[in-house]
């Protein structure tokens, strides 16, 4: 069988009005099934996902519909959302790569006040914040976030180059969960995040 990609799969579904025939001809093929499930889980609009799930069930493909749900839950579990706050664009670029490679969804903020506002609208699974930043430093960011979420509901890790007793004490009092020192590695970030994500 020739190679098939997501575009080919979509084109067939979109332009061939005989959807039932396509399902019968294609959904029994493991390669097509894998591509279809991958697209529906990762890229399709919720309405399209729902439509195809119902269509699969209606046409006797309950097993594929169940695979769709199972794959979706697995993907959602892997892609936990991490807010990373740092006024250095270079550090944010490193966060993007490291967090993505660890299987998280990175949301980056150069300006801490924007991160504070975003938390009110959409709670992440964990926050990584620098200490020294303009206008709002890491300690003040922690204080503001803690007005809405306690340490258990939303872990905050301060990532900094400084290791001053006064700063550490202030961060602890503000409600930080842990302090990680720069330069960090993929392993150190991953281990620290996992220590809080896994116990929630």
Number of C-alpha atoms within 10 A of each C-alpha: 5 4 7 11 12 13 11 12 17 14 10 14 15 11 9 12 10 11 14 15 11 14 18 13 10 16 17 12 12 10 14 18 18 15 17 20 20 17 17 19 21 13 11 13 12 10 9 12 20 14 11 15 19 14 17 19 14 11 11 12 17 15 10 19 20 14 14 22 15 13 17 17 12 12 15 14 12 13 16 16 20 23 22 26 30 25 18 13 13 10 16 19 11 14 25 18 12 18 22 14 12 14 15 19 18 21 17 20 20 16 17 24 17 12 20 18 12 14 17 12 8 9 17 19 20 19 25 23 27 26 24 16 18 12 9 16 18 26 23 18 22 28 16 18 22 18 8 12 17 14 15 12 14 22 23 28 25 24 23 19 14 15 12 8 9 9 14 18 11 13 23 16 12 18 20 25 18 17 21 19 15 14 10 15 13 14 11 14 19 17 12 14 20 11 10 19 15 7 7 10
